[in-house]
Amino acid sequence: MRYFSLDVPVGAKSVTFTLAPAAYADIGTLYLRSGSPTTRNADCQSVAVRGGTATCTISNPAPGTYYGRVNPNTALTGATILATYTQ
């Protein structure tokens, strides 16, 4: 599994991580957690299947580092991760 991080400032209204597989057959699970890059006790988890995306959003997040972690059920070759926050 790989993880990706995003620093979220004070006053952010939301934080979102999105996993977009490149191939229709690819499957992967996205986990979002604040403070630690682990899947244990994730704040959110979402599965991307059959050409869809996996999206995790947390509203009114506490400031700090948020980690997106991907558990690939297939190769996920060419998949993309987008991590954003809104002010």
Secondary structure, 3 states (H helix, E strand, C coil): CEEEEEEECCCCCEEEEEEECCCCCCCEEEEEEECCCCCCCCCEEEEECCCCCEEEEEECCCCEEEEEEEEECCCCCCCEEEEEEEC
